[in-house]
Amino acid sequence: MNKYGIPASIKLAQAWLESGNGNSYLATVANNHFGIKCGGVWKGKSINRPDDNINDCFRVYESPEQSFRDHSEFLLRKRYSDLFLLNKNDYKGWAKGLKAAGYATNPRYPDLLIDMIERYELYQYDRVETRVEKEKREVIVELEIVHIAVEA
């Protein structure tokens, strides 16, 4: 949360939702708690599973921590850049923004995240930042997004 500016509540709710509370096949076998597919840039280990297609390629991680870090870096794409303008404790804005940016196909995705955050009081892990901290983070994240876009 501090490094990337993503609300901790969003991160936790997405991981729980995407991994079936850590019990999904991808979470238990591949340490993939967000269902991140291989994509054109992935050079690590992979596993094939039916999803949108019969044989979709998913990333395999050495640890859950690696999955969480990669998910944060995954969100550092131009299509998600507007999210990083939000306050890092604005979980409702993030939930709606993820859907608007095309993160999930389920039309109820924001509601599912918000419901989980409020039911389990995950918002307690979010931290307010000062205006100066927010501006500093926005510059760093913008540079990261540009750096990743140049590499791709």
C-alpha positions as CSV (number, residue, x, y, z in Angstrom):
1,M,0.0,0.0,0.0
2,N,2.7,2.5,0.9
3,K,4.9,1.7,-2.1
4,Y,2.2,1.7,-4.8
5,G,-0.6,3.7,-3.2
6,I,-3.2,0.9,-3.7
7,P,-5.6,0.7,-0.7
8,A,-4.8,-2.3,1.4
9,S,-8.5,-3.1,1.6
10,I,-8.7,-3.3,-2.2
11,K,-5.7,-5.6,-2.3
12,L,-7.0,-7.9,0.4
13,A,-10.6,-8.0,-1.1
14,Q,-9.3,-8.7,-4.6
15,A,-7.0,-11.5,-3.4
16,W,-9.8,-13.1,-1.3
17,L,-12.4,-12.8,-4.1
18,E,-10.0,-13.9,-7.0
19,S,-8.6,-16.8,-5.0
20,G,-11.7,-18.1,-3.2
21,N,-10.2,-17.1,0.2
22,G,-6.9,-18.5,-0.8
23,N,-8.4,-21.9,-1.6
24,S,-8.5,-21.8,-5.4
25,Y,-6.4,-24.1,-7.6
26,L,-4.3,-21.2,-8.8
27,A,-3.7,-19.9,-5.3
28,T,-2.8,-23.3,-3.8
29,V,-0.7,-24.7,-6.7
30,A,0.7,-21.6,-8.4
31,N,0.6,-19.0,-5.6
32,N,-1.4,-16.9,-8.0
33,H,-3.9,-15.1,-5.7
34,F,-5.2,-12.7,-8.4
35,G,-5.7,-15.0,-11.4
36,I,-3.1,-13.1,-13.5
37,K,-2.7,-14.6,-16.9
38,C,0.7,-14.9,-18.6
39,G,0.3,-12.1,-21.1
40,G,2.9,-11.4,-23.7
41,V,5.6,-10.2,-21.3
42,W,5.6,-13.0,-18.8
43,K,8.8,-15.0,-18.9
44,G,8.4,-17.0,-15.6
45,K,6.8,-20.4,-14.9
46,S,3.3,-20.9,-16.0
47,I,0.4,-23.3,-15.7
48,N,-2.5,-23.9,-18.1
49,R,-6.1,-23.9,-16.9
50,P,-9.5,-23.4,-18.5
51,D,-10.9,-19.9,-18.1
52,D,-12.0,-17.7,-20.9
53,N,-10.4,-20.3,-23.2
54,I,-9.9,-24.0,-22.7
55,N,-6.2,-23.7,-22.2
56,D,-5.4,-20.2,-20.7
57,C,-1.9,-19.6,-19.5
58,F,-1.6,-18.3,-15.9
59,R,1.5,-17.1,-14.0
60,V,3.1,-19.2,-11.4
61,Y,4.8,-17.5,-8.4
62,E,7.4,-18.8,-5.9
63,S,5.4,-17.3,-3.0
64,P,2.1,-15.4,-2.3
65,E,4.2,-12.3,-1.6
66,Q,5.5,-12.4,-5.2
67,S,1.9,-12.7,-6.4
68,F,0.9,-9.6,-4.4
69,R,3.9,-7.6,-5.7
70,D,3.3,-8.6,-9.3
71,H,-0.4,-7.7,-9.0
72,S,0.6,-4.2,-7.8
73,E,3.0,-3.9,-10.8
74,F,0.3,-5.3,-13.1
75,L,-1.9,-2.3,-12.1
76,L,0.9,0.1,-13.1
77,R,-0.4,0.2,-16.6
78,K,-1.7,3.2,-18.5
79,R,-5.3,1.8,-18.4
80,Y,-5.3,1.9,-14.6
81,S,-3.4,5.2,-14.2
82,D,-6.5,7.2,-13.2
83,L,-6.8,4.9,-10.1
84,F,-3.6,6.3,-8.7
85,L,-5.0,9.8,-8.7
86,L,-7.5,8.6,-6.0
87,N,-6.7,8.8,-2.3
88,K,-5.2,5.6,-1.2
89,N,-8.0,5.1,1.3
90,D,-10.8,5.6,-1.3
91,Y,-11.7,1.9,-1.6
92,K,-15.1,2.6,-3.2
93,G,-13.5,4.8,-5.9
94,W,-10.9,2.1,-6.5
95,A,-13.5,-0.7,-6.7
96,K,-15.5,1.2,-9.3
97,G,-12.4,2.4,-11.1
98,L,-11.1,-1.1,-11.5
99,K,-14.3,-2.1,-13.2
100,A,-14.4,1.0,-15.4
101,A,-10.8,0.3,-16.5
102,G,-11.7,-3.2,-17.6
103,Y,-10.1,-5.2,-14.8
104,A,-13.1,-7.5,-14.4
105,T,-15.9,-8.7,-16.6
106,N,-18.4,-9.3,-13.8
107,P,-20.7,-6.2,-13.7
108,R,-21.0,-6.7,-9.9
109,Y,-17.3,-6.7,-9.3
110,P,-17.2,-3.3,-7.5
111,D,-20.2,-4.3,-5.3
112,L,-18.5,-7.6,-4.4
113,L,-15.3,-5.8,-3.4
114,I,-17.1,-3.1,-1.4
115,D,-19.3,-5.6,0.3
116,M,-16.3,-7.7,1.3
117,I,-14.4,-4.7,2.6
118,E,-17.3,-3.5,4.7
119,R,-18.3,-6.9,6.0
120,Y,-14.8,-7.7,7.2
121,E,-13.9,-4.1,8.0
122,L,-10.8,-4.2,5.7
123,Y,-10.9,-0.4,5.4
124,Q,-9.2,-0.4,8.8
125,Y,-5.9,-1.3,7.0
126,D,-6.1,1.7,4.7
127,R,-4.1,4.8,5.7
128,V,-4.8,8.4,4.9
129,E,-1.9,10.3,3.3
130,T,-1.2,14.0,3.4
131,R,-1.6,16.1,0.2
132,V,2.2,16.3,0.0
133,E,2.5,12.5,0.4
134,K,-0.1,12.0,-2.3
135,E,1.5,14.3,-4.8
136,K,4.9,12.7,-4.2
137,R,3.4,9.2,-4.7
138,E,1.6,10.3,-7.8
139,V,4.8,11.4,-9.4
140,I,6.6,8.2,-8.5
141,V,3.7,6.0,-9.8
142,E,3.5,8.1,-13.0
143,L,7.2,7.5,-13.6
144,E,6.7,3.8,-13.0
145,I,3.8,3.7,-15.5
146,V,5.9,5.5,-18.1
147,H,8.9,3.2,-17.5
148,I,6.8,0.1,-17.9
149,A,5.1,1.4,-21.1
150,V,8.6,2.1,-22.5
151,E,9.8,-1.5,-21.7
152,A,6.7,-3.0,-23.3
